[in-house]
Amino acid sequence: MSLVELEWVIERSRMLDHYDVKEIFDNLRNEYDTNLLSLYLLNNYDYDIEETKEEHEARRDYKFKKCVKERYDECCIITGNEIEMCDIAHIVPFSKGTEYEKYDVNNGIILSSELHKLFDKKILKINQETLMIEIAPEKLQNTKNSYNKFHNTKLRCDLNAQTKEYLRRFNNNLF
């Protein structure tokens, strides 16, 4: 079997059956050359067959967080708060993302802890076109909300096209 054929089989499995990488390996290892399969999964999914699933996920999570921290200079993209007061946030929620999206650095941003909660509840949105912060209108009416001050302010950084696409999907509930 060629690498192209193997890639097609793996991608088809992921799309049709929503398998994670460990399940794909387990399902295909009796049918295909395990060396080729291992090499493909390691290069494309950072999956080492010698690791347990938990070890693999922990390593990928560490790499994801490290890359997001580096990308945004270890501070909130809205407030500028240092990383100790912040969370690494997934744009498309971890629970709803594909195996690739869960660890894609483009699906991650840094938000202060309070803003992260508001983002997840869709009280705070980031407009993917203008990079302006939008607070839900019903929350803006309460002048006691400390986060209202961020409404109609621009992010402290620019975002790449892939991150903007994740924001578009998040804002339109397309996951």
Backbone as numpy.savetxt, mean C-alpha at the origin, in Angstrom:
# Nx Ny Nz CAx CAy CAz Cx Cy Cz
9.02 -25.87 -19.48 8.17 -24.69 -19.48 9.06 -23.46 -19.48
8.68 -22.49 -20.25 9.44 -21.24 -20.32 9.03 -20.31 -19.19
9.84 -19.31 -18.96 9.57 -18.31 -17.94 8.29 -17.53 -18.27
8.08 -17.27 -19.54 6.88 -16.54 -19.98 5.63 -17.35 -19.66
5.68 -18.66 -19.93 4.53 -19.51 -19.62 4.28 -19.58 -18.12
5.35 -19.68 -17.36 5.23 -19.72 -15.90 4.62 -18.42 -15.38
5.09 -17.31 -15.91 4.54 -16.01 -15.50 3.05 -15.95 -15.78
2.64 -16.44 -16.94 1.22 -16.43 -17.31 0.40 -17.28 -16.33
0.90 -18.46 -16.00 0.20 -19.36 -15.07 0.06 -18.71 -13.70
1.13 -18.09 -13.21 1.10 -17.46 -11.88 0.15 -16.27 -11.87
0.23 -15.42 -12.85 -0.65 -14.25 -12.89 -2.10 -14.66 -13.04
-2.36 -15.68 -13.82 -3.73 -16.18 -13.98 -4.25 -16.72 -12.64
-3.41 -17.46 -11.92 -3.80 -17.98 -10.60 -4.13 -16.84 -9.65
-3.29 -15.81 -9.67 -3.51 -14.68 -8.77 -4.80 -13.94 -9.12
-5.08 -13.76 -10.38 -6.27 -13.00 -10.78 -7.55 -13.79 -10.56
-7.53 -15.04 -10.93 -8.76 -15.84 -10.84 -9.04 -16.35 -9.44
-8.01 -16.76 -8.74 -8.22 -17.43 -7.48 -7.79 -16.62 -6.26
-7.19 -15.47 -6.48 -6.74 -14.60 -5.39 -5.81 -15.33 -4.42
-4.97 -16.19 -4.95 -4.00 -16.90 -4.11 -2.93 -15.94 -3.63
-2.41 -16.24 -2.43 -1.20 -15.54 -2.03 -0.02 -16.32 -2.59
1.16 -15.79 -2.45 2.34 -16.37 -3.08 2.63 -17.78 -2.55
2.47 -17.99 -1.26 2.72 -19.32 -0.66 1.78 -20.36 -1.28
0.51 -20.01 -1.42 -0.45 -20.94 -2.01 -0.12 -21.22 -3.48
0.32 -20.21 -4.19 0.70 -20.40 -5.59 1.85 -21.39 -5.68
2.87 -21.19 -4.84 4.01 -22.12 -4.86 3.54 -23.54 -4.54
2.75 -23.69 -3.49 2.28 -25.02 -3.09 1.46 -25.69 -4.20
0.66 -24.90 -4.91 -0.17 -25.46 -5.97 0.62 -25.82 -7.23
1.70 -25.12 -7.48 2.43 -25.32 -8.74 3.70 -26.15 -8.61
4.17 -26.40 -7.40 5.48 -27.04 -7.27 5.52 -28.47 -7.77
4.41 -29.17 -7.83 4.41 -30.53 -8.35 4.31 -30.56 -9.87
3.87 -29.47 -10.48 3.69 -29.43 -11.93 4.86 -28.79 -12.67
5.61 -27.92 -11.99 6.64 -27.15 -12.67 7.98 -27.28 -11.96
9.01 -26.96 -12.67 10.37 -27.00 -12.12 10.44 -26.07 -10.92
10.73 -26.64 -9.74 10.73 -25.83 -8.52 11.84 -24.79 -8.50
12.95 -25.06 -9.17 14.03 -24.07 -9.23 13.58 -22.82 -10.00
12.95 -23.06 -11.14 12.45 -21.94 -11.94 11.34 -21.21 -11.20
10.46 -21.96 -10.58 9.35 -21.38 -9.82 9.89 -20.56 -8.65
10.85 -21.10 -7.92 11.45 -20.38 -6.79 12.11 -19.10 -7.24
12.87 -19.18 -8.33 13.56 -18.00 -8.85 12.57 -16.93 -9.27
11.51 -17.33 -9.96 10.51 -16.37 -10.40 9.82 -15.69 -9.21
9.43 -16.47 -8.22 8.73 -15.91 -7.06 9.65 -15.02 -6.23
10.91 -15.38 -6.13 11.86 -14.55 -5.38 12.09 -13.22 -6.09
12.26 -13.26 -7.40 12.53 -12.03 -8.17 11.32 -11.13 -8.30
10.13 -11.71 -8.41 8.94 -10.90 -8.67 8.07 -10.63 -7.45
8.16 -11.48 -6.45 7.32 -11.31 -5.26 8.12 -11.28 -3.98
9.45 -11.32 -4.12 10.33 -11.28 -2.95 9.99 -12.43 -2.00
9.65 -13.58 -2.56 9.22 -14.73 -1.77 10.29 -15.81 -1.82
10.83 -16.14 -0.67 11.84 -17.19 -0.53 11.13 -18.43 0.02
11.18 -19.54 -0.71 10.42 -20.73 -0.32 10.89 -21.33 1.00
12.09 -20.97 1.45 12.59 -21.49 2.71 11.98 -20.77 3.92
11.42 -19.59 3.71 10.82 -18.83 4.81 9.41 -19.33 5.10
9.00 -19.15 6.34 7.59 -19.39 6.64 6.80 -18.19 6.12
5.52 -18.35 6.02 4.66 -17.26 5.55 4.79 -16.04 6.47
4.85 -16.28 7.77 4.96 -15.18 8.73 6.28 -14.44 8.59
7.38 -15.18 8.39 8.69 -14.55 8.20 8.70 -13.71 6.92
8.11 -14.26 5.89 8.05 -13.56 4.61 7.26 -12.26 4.75
6.10 -12.33 5.36 5.27 -11.14 5.53 5.94 -10.11 6.41
6.60 -10.54 7.46 7.30 -9.61 8.36 8.43 -8.89 7.62
9.17 -9.64 6.79 10.27 -9.04 6.04 9.74 -8.06 5.00
8.67 -8.43 4.32 8.09 -7.52 3.32 7.50 -6.28 3.98
6.88 -6.44 5.16 6.32 -5.30 5.88 7.43 -4.35 6.32
8.53 -4.90 6.80 9.67 -4.08 7.22 10.21 -3.29 6.02
10.37 -3.96 4.88 10.89 -3.27 3.68 9.91 -2.20 3.20
8.62 -2.50 3.25 7.59 -1.54 2.85 7.69 -0.28 3.72
7.72 -0.46 5.04 7.77 0.69 5.95 9.06 1.48 5.78
10.16 0.80 5.62 11.46 1.46 5.43 11.45 2.32 4.17
10.93 1.78 3.09 10.89 2.52 1.82 9.95 3.73 1.89
8.80 3.56 2.56 7.86 4.69 2.70 8.49 5.78 3.56
9.17 5.39 4.63 9.84 6.38 5.49 10.88 7.16 4.70
11.66 6.47 3.90 12.68 7.14 3.09 12.05 8.06 2.06
10.99 7.62 1.44 10.34 8.41 0.39 9.83 9.75 0.92
9.30 9.75 2.14 8.69 10.96 2.69 9.51 11.58 3.82
10.81 11.32 3.83 11.74 11.92 4.79 11.29 11.76 6.25
10.67 10.64 6.54 10.26 10.30 7.90 9.40 11.36 8.58
8.48 11.95 7.80 7.55 12.90 8.41 6.20 12.87 7.71
5.19 13.33 8.41 3.83 13.37 7.89 3.76 14.23 6.65
3.07 13.74 5.64 2.97 14.49 4.39 2.01 15.68 4.49
1.29 15.78 5.60 0.37 16.90 5.81 0.91 17.88 6.85
1.29 17.36 8.01 1.69 18.24 9.12 3.19 18.50 9.19
3.97 17.57 8.67 5.42 17.66 8.82 5.91 17.06 10.12
5.00 16.51 10.94 5.40 15.88 12.20 6.40 14.77 11.95
7.33 14.62 12.88 8.33 13.57 12.77 7.70 12.19 12.93
8.39 11.19 12.46 7.87 9.82 12.37 7.38 9.26 13.71
7.96 9.68 14.81 7.54 9.15 16.12 6.07 9.46 16.42
5.52 10.48 15.80 4.13 10.87 16.02 3.22 10.41 14.87
3.76 9.55 14.03 3.06 9.21 12.78 2.88 7.71 12.61
2.09 7.38 11.60 1.86 6.00 11.17 2.19 5.90 9.69
2.60 4.72 9.29 2.70 4.41 7.87 1.30 3.93 7.48
0.68 4.63 6.56 -0.70 4.33 6.18 -0.75 3.73 4.78
-1.58 2.72 4.62 -1.88 2.20 3.29 -2.99 3.04 2.70
-2.90 3.35 1.44 -3.97 4.09 0.77 -5.11 3.11 0.48
-4.84 2.11 -0.34 -5.80 1.01 -0.49 -5.56 0.14 0.74
-6.58 -0.05 1.57 -6.38 -0.76 2.83 -5.70 -2.12 2.66
-4.84 -2.45 3.60 -4.11 -3.72 3.58 -5.07 -4.89 3.41
-6.19 -4.85 4.10 -7.15 -5.95 4.07 -7.84 -6.09 2.71
-7.81 -5.03 1.90 -8.51 -5.07 0.61 -7.56 -5.10 -0.58
-6.27 -4.94 -0.32 -5.31 -4.91 -1.40 -4.91 -6.30 -1.86
-4.41 -6.35 -3.09 -3.85 -7.61 -3.59 -2.53 -7.85 -2.89
-1.95 -9.01 -3.10 -0.65 -9.32 -2.50 0.38 -8.27 -2.91
0.34 -7.86 -4.15 1.29 -6.83 -4.62 1.01 -5.48 -3.96
-0.25 -5.07 -3.92 -0.62 -3.75 -3.38 -0.30 -3.61 -1.90
-0.37 -4.70 -1.15 -0.11 -4.65 0.29 1.29 -4.13 0.59
2.23 -4.43 -0.29 3.63 -4.08 -0.03 4.21 -3.13 -1.07
3.36 -2.57 -1.90 3.82 -1.61 -2.91 4.05 -0.26 -2.22
5.28 0.23 -2.29 5.63 1.49 -1.64 4.76 2.65 -2.14
4.27 2.55 -3.36 3.39 3.59 -3.91 2.03 3.63 -3.24
1.69 2.56 -2.52 0.43 2.49 -1.79 0.60 2.94 -0.34
1.74 3.53 -0.02 1.99 3.95 1.35 2.25 5.44 1.46
1.79 6.03 2.55 2.06 7.43 2.88 2.30 7.51 4.39
2.85 8.62 4.83 3.04 8.83 6.27 2.05 9.91 6.72
1.27 9.56 7.74 0.30 10.50 8.31 0.46 10.51 9.83
0.23 11.67 10.44 0.20 11.70 11.90 -0.91 10.76 12.34
-0.78 10.22 13.53 -1.72 9.18 14.00 -3.18 9.61 13.92
-3.47 10.83 14.35 -4.85 11.32 14.31 -5.36 11.42 12.87
-4.52 11.94 11.98 -4.94 12.10 10.58 -5.09 10.75 9.90
-4.28 9.78 10.30 -4.40 8.43 9.74 -5.79 7.86 10.03
-6.27 8.03 11.26 -7.60 7.54 11.62 -8.67 8.24 10.80
-8.53 9.54 10.62 -9.50 10.31 9.83 -9.46 9.89 8.36
-8.27 9.62 7.85 -8.11 9.17 6.47 -8.81 7.83 6.27
-8.57 6.88 7.18 -9.20 5.56 7.06 -10.71 5.64 7.12
-11.25 6.61 7.88 -12.71 6.79 7.99 -13.27 7.67 6.87
-12.41 8.13 6.00 -12.77 9.01 4.87 -13.33 10.35 5.32
-12.95 10.76 6.51 -13.27 12.11 6.98 -12.28 13.08 6.35
-11.07 12.62 6.18 -10.01 13.39 5.52 -9.69 12.70 4.20
-9.70 13.46 3.13 -9.34 12.93 1.82 -8.21 13.76 1.23
-7.44 13.13 0.37 -6.41 13.83 -0.38 -6.84 13.79 -1.84
-7.09 14.96 -2.41 -7.48 15.02 -3.81 -6.29 14.63 -4.67
-6.44 13.59 -5.46 -5.33 13.06 -6.25 -4.89 14.00 -7.37
-5.74 14.89 -7.79 -5.39 15.82 -8.86 -4.67 17.06 -8.32
-5.24 17.66 -7.28 -4.71 18.93 -6.76 -3.76 18.76 -5.58
-3.78 17.56 -4.97 -3.02 17.26 -3.75 -3.44 18.16 -2.59
-4.69 18.59 -2.62 -5.27 19.39 -1.55 -6.01 18.47 -0.57
-5.98 18.86 0.70 -6.67 18.11 1.75 -8.13 18.55 1.76
-9.01 17.58 1.87 -10.44 17.86 1.94 -10.99 17.20 3.20
-11.64 17.98 4.03 -12.30 17.47 5.23 -13.79 17.33 4.91
-14.39 16.25 5.37 -15.81 16.00 5.11 -16.64 17.20 5.56
-17.57 17.67 4.71 -18.35 18.88 5.01 -19.05 18.86 6.36
-19.59 17.71 6.75 -20.29 17.64 8.04 -19.35 17.85 9.22
-18.07 17.53 9.06 -17.08 17.73 10.13 -16.60 19.18 10.16
-16.59 19.83 9.03 -16.16 21.23 8.96 -17.10 22.14 9.76
-18.35 21.75 9.90 -19.33 22.57 10.62 -19.00 22.69 12.11
-18.30 21.69 12.63 -17.92 21.73 14.05 -16.58 22.46 14.16
-16.61 23.67 14.63 -15.40 24.50 14.70 -14.43 24.04 15.77
-14.83 23.09 16.61 -13.94 22.58 17.65 -12.95 21.53 17.12
-13.18 21.03 15.91 -12.28 20.02 15.34 -10.94 20.65 15.00
-9.89 20.18 15.63 -8.55 20.76 15.40 -8.03 20.46 14.01
-8.53 19.41 13.38 -8.03 19.05 12.06 -8.65 19.86 10.93
-9.69 20.64 11.21 -10.31 21.47 10.17 -9.32 22.44 9.54
-8.29 22.81 10.29 -7.30 23.77 9.77 -6.57 23.24 8.54
-6.62 21.94 8.31 -5.94 21.36 7.15 -6.78 21.40 5.88
-8.07 21.71 6.03 -8.95 21.76 4.86 -8.43 22.78 3.85
-8.37 22.38 2.61 -7.90 23.20 1.50 -6.43 23.61 1.61
-5.65 22.82 2.33 -4.20 23.04 2.31 -3.58 21.98 1.42
-2.43 22.29 0.89 -1.76 21.39 -0.04 -0.79 20.49 0.73
-0.59 19.28 0.21 0.40 18.37 0.80 1.76 19.03 0.83
2.60 18.59 1.75 3.94 19.13 1.88 4.91 18.53 0.87
4.44 17.60 0.05 5.30 16.94 -0.93 4.49 16.64 -2.18
5.18 16.24 -3.22 4.52 15.80 -4.44 4.35 14.29 -4.37
3.44 13.76 -5.12 3.22 12.32 -5.18 3.42 11.84 -6.61
3.93 10.63 -6.76 4.12 10.12 -8.11 2.79 9.62 -8.69
2.80 9.28 -9.96 1.58 8.89 -10.67 0.94 7.64 -10.07
1.75 6.67 -9.65 1.17 5.45 -9.08 0.48 5.73 -7.76
1.06 6.59 -6.92 0.43 6.93 -5.65 -0.87 7.70 -5.90
-0.85 8.58 -6.88 -2.08 9.31 -7.23 -3.17 8.36 -7.71
-2.77 7.31 -8.41 -3.75 6.31 -8.86 -4.34 5.55 -7.67
-3.52 5.21 -6.69 -4.05 4.58 -5.48 -5.03 5.52 -4.79
-4.71 6.81 -4.72 -5.62 7.79 -4.11 -6.93 7.88 -4.89
-6.86 7.85 -6.21 -8.07 7.90 -7.04 -8.96 6.71 -6.70
-8.37 5.52 -6.63 -9.14 4.32 -6.29 -9.73 4.43 -4.88
-8.94 4.94 -3.94 -9.42 5.10 -2.57 -10.59 6.08 -2.53
-10.43 7.21 -3.17 -11.47 8.26 -3.15 -12.75 7.80 -3.83
-12.63 6.91 -4.80 -13.80 6.43 -5.54 -14.27 5.04 -5.08
-13.72 4.56 -3.96 -14.09 3.24 -3.41 -13.92 2.12 -4.43
-12.82 2.13 -5.17 -12.60 1.12 -6.21 -11.62 0.04 -5.75
-11.93 -0.60 -4.68 -11.10 -1.73 -4.22 -11.99 -2.73 -3.51
